[in-house]
Amino acid sequence: MDTLRKYKQRESNNWQASKNLVGCLDHILSTERMADIAIVFPGQGKGEVSINAHRLILAARSPVFESIFFGTESKKSRYIEETDIPPGPFKVLLKYIYTDEADLTAENVLHVLNASEKYKVPSLTQKCCAHLIPILSPETVCGVLETACNFGLTELQMRCYVYIDEHATKVLTTEGFVRLSRPVMAKVIKRRTLDITELNVYKAVVAWAEMELKKQKMDKSAENKRKMIGAEFSLLRIPCIPQQQFADHVVKGNLLTGDEVLQVFMHYTASDKKPLRFVDTRPRKPGLIKVNRYTSSRDITTACKGPLTGKVNIEVNENMILLGFMVKGLRFKCLIETLPLNKVVGHVDVTCGKTKEKILISVNCPEATDRCPIERINFDRPVLVEKGKTCEMDFNVTFSHETKQIGVQQSDMQIMYSAGMNATEDVTIDDLEVKFPKSSSGNALPWLATFVMAPFSD
C-alpha cells in the first residue's frame, strides 16, 4: 500500500506529463516555478510590483535580455528594474516570449509595441502592427504614428499617413494631434494630400502650440504661440485661407506681424505676386495621386486564357507610398452565368534597392459581370518607392472565379478593359516626377494604366 501511495503521489506531481513544450513553459511562467529573476516595477500603485521569470528563457528570445543576464557587463543581481513599461503590457511580452501568444487589446497594444521594440522581439512587433492597422481611428492614429516614427516602422507609418490624409478634418481636432512631438506634427501638416481646409490646419497648429505652452506652464500669449510654433509656421499655407477667413481668424489671432499681414493681403490682390515666407502657397489636393502611364486608350475584349504578366520599373523624385493600380474600365462577362470573382487575383514581386517582397493584389468586386467595373486593384500592404532607387515590379494577375459547378472553365469568361496606348516614360504632377524606365521585358502592360500613390512624409 505504501508503495502504491508513493507512486500515485509521484504521478500527481508530474505536471510535465500532460503538457507539450509550450504548455510547460506557460506553466512555469504562471506558477513561477524555478524562477531565478524578478522584474521590479517601482512606484506602481501602493508599492512595488514584481514579476518572477527565468533568465535563460528571456535571453533565448531577446538579445537585450541576453546582454543583461549573460553579456560582458551582465548583472548578477536577483532583481532588475523596469521603469518604461507598465506591469500589464510587460506580462503580455513575457507571455509571448514563453508561448508565442499575445493577448493584444486596443488599450495595451501600444505599450506592448514599446516593450517589443525595447527588448528586440521583432515577431511581436509585427503582431502589434497587424493589430493596430485595422483599428486606426481619428483619436488613435496620431499616437500610432508617433510610435511608428520613433521606431522606424515604415509600413505602419505609411498606413497612418494614408488614414490621416482621408480623415484629416477629424484627426487634427483630436487630443492625439496636439500631443504629437514637433517633428511628427511637422510631418503631418506639410502633407499636400490632407483632406482639410487650410483654416482648420492653422487652428490645429495653434491648438498644438497652446498644449506645448501648457506643458511648460507658460502664458498663452500670441507672441509665445508664435515662438512655440517656430520654423514650422512656414509649413502652413496661409495664403490658401480665403481672404475673409484670414481677416476674421488669422489676423485677429495676432500671430503674424504687421508686415506679414500686409504681404498676405497683397498676395490676395496683386497680379504680380511676390514670394512669401511660406514653403508652399498652393492649395492642398486631397485624395490619392493617380499616375497615368498612357496618353490614350482603346477598348479590348478577350478571353481569360491565363494570367496577365509583365514587368514595370518606376522611379520617383521623392519617397512615395504605392497602394495599387487601376485598369481603366475593367469588367468581366461570363458566357454561362454570373459568378463571384476571387478577391485575391495575383501577386507582384517588388524589388526596391535591397528590399525584396511579394505583395498580394486583390479586388473588391461582388460579381464578375460586365455591369461591375473594377476601378482599382489594391496591394495587400503598401510599398515604399524610395527616392533615387529603381523599384522593379513583376506582375502576375489571374482573374478567376469561384465556383463548384462542373463544366465552368476559365475560358468561359471574357475580360474587357481599356488598353493603354502611347506610353510615356515621364509623368509630372506638381512637384512629383515619375519615370518609367524600360524594363528587361519591355514596358507594355497595356492593362496597367494607372498607379495609385500617396506621399511619404520624411
C-alpha positions in Angstrom: 0.0 0.0 0.0 2.8 2.4 0.9 4.5 1.7 -2.4 1.3 2.4 -4.4 0.6 5.6 -2.4 4.1 6.9 -3.2 3.7 6.0 -6.9 0.4 7.9 -7.1 2.0 10.9 -5.3 4.8 11.0 -7.8 2.3 10.8 -10.7 0.3 13.7 -9.3 3.5 15.8 -9.0 4.5 15.1 -12.6 2.9 18.2 -14.1 5.1 17.9 -17.2 3.5 14.6 -18.3 0.3 16.1 -19.8 1.9 19.2 -21.4 3.8 19.9 -24.5 6.8 22.3 -24.6 4.7 25.5 -24.8 2.4 24.2 -22.1 5.3 23.5 -19.8 6.8 27.0 -20.4 3.4 28.6 -19.8 3.1 26.6 -16.5 6.5 27.7 -15.1 5.7 31.3 -16.1 2.3 31.3 -14.4 3.4 29.4 -11.3 6.9 31.0 -11.1 8.5 27.5 -10.6 12.3 27.6 -10.8 12.2 31.4 -11.4 15.6 33.0 -10.9 15.0 36.7 -11.7 12.4 39.2 -10.6 11.4 42.2 -12.7 10.5 45.0 -10.4 8.2 47.9 -11.3 8.9 50.7 -8.7 6.2 53.2 -7.8 3.2 51.2 -9.1 0.1 52.0 -7.0 0.5 51.2 -3.3 4.0 49.9 -3.7 6.4 47.9 -5.8 5.1 45.3 -8.2 7.4 42.4 -9.3 7.1 39.6 -11.8 9.3 36.4 -11.5 10.8 34.9 -14.6 13.6 32.8 -15.9 16.9 34.3 -17.2 17.6 31.6 -19.7 14.2 31.7 -21.4 14.2 35.5 -21.6 17.8 35.5 -23.0 16.9 32.9 -25.6 14.1 35.1 -27.1 15.6 38.6 -26.6 19.2 39.9 -27.4 18.6 42.7 -24.9 17.9 40.2 -22.1 20.8 38.1 -23.2 23.1 41.1 -22.8 21.6 42.0 -19.4 22.0 38.4 -18.0 24.9 36.9 -19.9 26.8 39.8 -21.5 30.2 41.1 -20.6 28.6 43.6 -18.2 25.8 41.3 -17.1 24.0 41.9 -13.9 24.3 39.2 -11.2 21.5 40.7 -9.1 18.4 38.7 -8.4 16.4 41.8 -9.4 16.2 44.2 -12.4 14.0 47.3 -12.6 11.6 48.2 -15.4 10.6 51.8 -15.5 9.5 52.2 -19.1 6.8 49.5 -19.5 3.8 49.1 -17.1 3.3 45.7 -15.5 0.3 44.7 -17.6 1.8 45.1 -21.0 5.1 43.6 -19.7 3.2 40.5 -18.8 1.9 40.3 -22.3 5.6 40.5 -23.5 6.5 37.7 -21.1 3.6 35.5 -22.2 4.7 35.9 -25.8 8.3 35.1 -25.0 7.3 31.9 -23.3 4.4 30.8 -25.6 4.3 32.8 -28.8 0.9 34.0 -27.8 -0.1 37.7 -27.2 -3.3 39.0 -25.7 -3.4 42.3 -27.5 -6.1 44.8 -27.0 -6.8 48.4 -28.2 -5.8 49.6 -24.7 -2.4 47.7 -24.3 -1.1 47.3 -27.9 1.0 50.5 -28.0 2.6 49.7 -24.6 3.3 46.1 -25.8 4.8 47.5 -29.0 7.1 49.7 -26.9 8.1 46.6 -25.0 8.8 44.5 -28.1 10.9 47.3 -29.5 12.8 47.9 -26.3 13.7 44.2 -25.9 14.1 43.5 -29.6 11.4 40.9 -30.2 10.5 41.7 -33.9 7.9 39.0 -34.3 5.8 40.6 -31.5 6.3 44.0 -33.1 4.8 42.6 -36.3 1.8 41.2 -34.4 1.3 44.6 -32.7 1.4 46.4 -36.1 -1.0 44.0 -37.6 -3.4 44.5 -34.7 -3.1 48.3 -34.9 -3.8 48.8 -38.6 -7.5 47.7 -38.7 -8.4 49.7 -35.5 -6.9 53.0 -36.6 -9.3 55.9 -35.7 -9.1 59.7 -35.7 -8.5 59.5 -31.9 -5.7 56.9 -32.0 -3.9 57.4 -35.3 -1.6 60.2 -34.1 -0.3 58.2 -31.2 0.3 55.2 -33.5 2.1 57.5 -36.0 4.3 58.9 -33.2 5.3 55.4 -32.1 5.9 54.2 -35.7 8.2 57.2 -36.4 10.1 56.7 -33.2 10.8 53.0 -34.0 11.2 53.4 -37.8 8.2 51.1 -38.5 7.8 52.1 -42.2 4.7 50.1 -43.1 2.8 51.4 -40.0 3.9 55.0 -40.9 2.5 54.5 -44.4 -0.8 53.2 -43.2 -1.1 56.2 -40.8 -0.3 58.8 -43.4 -2.9 57.4 -45.8 -5.5 57.3 -43.0 -4.7 60.8 -41.8 -5.0 62.2 -45.3 -8.5 60.8 -45.7 -9.7 61.8 -42.2 -7.7 64.9 -41.6 -10.6 67.1 -40.6 -11.3 64.9 -37.6 -7.7 63.9 -36.9 -6.4 67.4 -36.5 -9.0 68.2 -33.9 -8.1 65.3 -31.5 -6.1 65.4 -28.4 -3.7 62.9 -30.1 -2.7 65.6 -32.6 -2.0 68.3 -30.1 0.2 65.8 -28.1 2.4 65.0 -31.2 6.1 65.8 -30.9 7.2 68.7 -33.0 8.9 66.6 -35.7 5.9 64.4 -36.2 3.5 67.3 -36.2 5.5 68.9 -38.9 5.4 65.7 -41.0 1.6 65.8 -40.8 0.9 69.5 -41.6 3.3 69.6 -44.6 1.3 66.8 -46.4 -0.2 68.2 -49.6 -2.9 65.5 -49.7 -4.7 66.3 -46.4 -8.4 66.4 -46.8 -9.0 69.6 -44.7 -9.4 73.3 -45.1 -6.3 75.4 -44.6 -8.0 77.4 -41.8 -8.5 74.2 -39.9 -4.8 73.3 -40.3 -4.0 76.7 -38.9 -6.3 76.2 -35.9 -4.9 72.8 -35.2 -1.3 74.1 -35.1 -2.4 76.9 -32.8 -4.0 74.3 -30.5 -0.8 72.3 -30.6 1.2 75.3 -29.6 -1.2 76.0 -26.7 -0.8 72.5 -25.4 3.0 72.8 -25.6 2.8 76.1 -23.6 0.5 74.4 -21.1 3.1 71.6 -20.6 5.8 74.2 -20.0 3.5 76.3 -17.8 3.9 79.3 -20.0 1.5 82.1 -20.8 -0.6 81.5 -23.9 0.1 84.9 -25.4 0.2 85.4 -29.2 3.9 86.0 -29.0 4.5 82.8 -27.1 2.3 80.8 -29.5 4.3 82.1 -32.5 7.6 81.3 -30.8 6.4 77.9 -29.9 5.4 77.0 -33.4 8.7 78.3 -34.6 10.0 77.3 -38.0 7.0 75.0 -38.6 4.9 78.2 -39.1 6.3 78.3 -42.6 4.7 74.9 -43.4 1.2 76.5 -43.1 -0.3 77.6 -46.4 -1.8 80.8 -45.0 -2.4 82.4 -48.4 -4.7 79.5 -49.2 -7.1 80.6 -46.5 -10.0 82.6 -48.0 -9.4 86.3 -47.6 -12.5 86.9 -45.3 -11.5 83.9 -43.0 -7.9 85.2 -43.0 -9.2 88.6 -41.7 -11.6 87.1 -39.2 -9.4 84.4 -37.7 -5.7 84.7 -38.6 -5.3 88.5 -38.4 -7.3 88.7 -35.1 -5.1 85.9 -33.7 -2.1 88.3 -33.8 0.4 85.5 -34.7 1.5 87.4 -37.8 3.5 90.6 -37.8 2.0 93.7 -39.4 4.4 93.2 -42.4 3.4 89.6 -42.8 -0.4 90.5 -42.8 0.3 93.2 -45.4 2.2 90.7 -47.6 -0.6 88.1 -47.4 -3.2 90.8 -48.3 -1.0 91.9 -51.3 -0.8 88.2 -52.3 -4.6 88.1 -52.4 -5.0 91.2 -54.6 -1.8 91.9 -56.5 -1.4 90.5 -60.0 2.4 90.4 -59.6 2.6 88.1 -56.5 5.9 88.3 -54.6 7.4 85.3 -52.8 6.2 84.8 -49.3 7.9 83.1 -46.3 5.7 80.0 -46.6 7.2 76.9 -48.0 4.2 76.3 -50.3 1.3 78.6 -51.2 -0.6 76.2 -53.5 -3.8 74.7 -52.3 -3.6 71.1 -51.0 -5.0 68.4 -53.2 -6.9 65.8 -51.1 -7.1 62.2 -52.2 -4.7 59.7 -53.7 -2.3 60.7 -56.5 -3.1 58.8 -59.8 -0.1 58.5 -62.2 -1.2 57.6 -65.7 1.2 55.7 -67.9 -0.6 56.2 -71.2 -1.9 59.2 -73.0 -4.7 57.4 -74.8 -6.5 54.0 -74.8 -8.7 51.7 -76.8 -11.4 49.1 -75.7 -10.4 45.4 -75.7 -12.4 42.3 -75.1 -10.6 39.0 -74.8 -10.9 35.5 -73.2 -9.4 34.9 -69.8 -7.0 32.3 -71.0 -4.2 32.9 -68.5 -2.5 35.3 -66.2 -1.7 38.9 -67.1 2.0 39.2 -66.6 4.8 41.8 -67.2 7.4 44.0 -65.5 7.3 47.7 -64.8 10.2 49.8 -63.4 9.4 53.0 -61.6 11.5 55.9 -60.2 10.4 59.0 -58.3 12.0 62.2 -57.1 10.5 61.9 -53.6 9.6 59.0 -51.4 6.1 57.8 -52.3 3.6 55.2 -51.0 2.4 52.8 -53.7 -1.0 51.4 -52.9 -2.1 49.7 -56.0 -3.1 50.3 -59.6 -6.1 50.9 -61.9 -7.2 49.1 -65.0 -9.4 51.5 -66.9 -12.9 50.1 -67.5 -12.0 46.7 -66.2 -15.0 44.4 -66.2 -15.9 40.8 -66.8 -18.6 38.7 -68.7 -19.2 35.1 -68.0 -20.5 33.2 -71.0 -22.5 30.8 -68.8 -23.8 32.8 -65.8 -22.8 35.4 -63.3 -20.1 34.1 -60.9 -18.4 35.6 -57.9 -14.9 36.8 -58.5 -12.0 35.7 -56.3 -10.9 38.6 -54.1 -7.1 37.8 -54.4 -6.2 37.9 -58.0 -2.5 37.6 -58.1 0.8 39.0 -56.8 3.6 41.3 -57.6 7.2 40.7 -56.8 8.7 44.0 -55.8 12.4 44.9 -55.6 13.4 48.3 -54.4 17.1 48.7 -53.6 18.0 45.8 -51.3 14.4 45.2 -50.3 12.6 42.3 -51.9 9.0 41.3 -51.1 6.0 39.6 -52.5 2.8 41.6 -52.5 -0.7 40.1 -52.9 -3.1 42.0 -55.0 -6.9 42.0 -54.7 -10.1 43.5 -55.9 -13.3 44.5 -54.2 -15.9 43.3 -56.7 -19.0 41.2 -55.6 -19.7 39.7 -59.1 -17.7 39.2 -62.3 -20.1 40.8 -64.7 -20.0 43.4 -67.4 -22.1 45.6 -65.2 -19.5 45.6 -62.4 -16.4 47.6 -63.5 -13.4 47.4 -61.3 -11.8 50.8 -60.8 -8.9 49.8 -58.5 -6.7 46.8 -57.7 -5.2 47.0 -54.3 -1.9 45.8 -52.8 -2.4 43.9 -49.6 0.2 46.2 -48.0 1.7 49.5 -49.2 5.1 49.6 -51.0 7.6 52.4 -50.3 9.1 53.6 -53.5 12.2 55.4 -52.4 13.7 58.5 -54.0 16.7 57.8 -56.1 16.1 54.0 -56.3 14.6 52.0 -59.1 11.5 50.0 -58.0 11.2 46.9 -60.1 7.7 45.2 -60.2 7.0 41.8 -61.7 3.2 41.4 -62.1 1.2 38.1 -62.2 -2.5 38.7 -62.3 -5.1 36.0 -62.8 -8.8 36.9 -62.8 -10.5 33.7 -61.8 -14.0 32.9 -60.5 -15.2 30.9 -57.5 -17.5 28.0 -58.5 -18.1 24.4 -57.7 -20.2 23.8 -60.8 -18.8 21.2 -63.2 -18.1 22.4 -66.7 -17.4 26.1 -65.9 -13.9 26.9 -67.1 -11.6 29.9 -67.0 -12.2 30.2 -70.8 -15.9 30.7 -70.1 -15.1 34.3 -69.0 -14.2 37.3 -71.0 -12.3 40.2 -69.8 -12.9 43.8 -71.0 -10.8 46.8 -70.4 -9.4 50.0 -72.0 -5.9 49.2 -73.2 -3.3 51.9 -72.8 -1.7 53.4 -75.9 1.2 55.8 -76.4 3.1 55.0 -73.3 5.1 57.8 -71.6 8.3 57.4 -69.7 8.0 60.7 -67.7 5.0 61.9 -65.7 5.0 65.2 -63.7 2.2 66.0 -61.2 3.0 69.3 -59.4 6.4 68.6 -57.8 6.2 64.8 -58.2 8.3 63.4 -61.1 7.7 59.8 -62.0 9.8 57.9 -64.6 9.1 54.5 -66.1 12.5 53.4 -67.4 12.4 50.4 -69.8 12.5 47.0 -68.1 14.0 43.8 -69.4 10.7 42.6 -70.7 9.5 45.9 -72.1 7.1 48.3 -70.6 3.9 47.3 -72.5 1.4 46.0 -69.9 -1.5 47.8 -71.7 -3.9 46.7 -69.0 -2.0 48.5 -66.2 -2.9 52.1 -66.9 -2.5 54.0 -63.6 -0.6 53.7 -60.4 -2.2 54.9 -57.2 0.1 56.7 -54.7 0.4 58.9 -51.7 3.4 61.0 -50.5 5.6 59.6 -47.7 6.4 62.4 -45.2 10.2 62.3 -44.5 
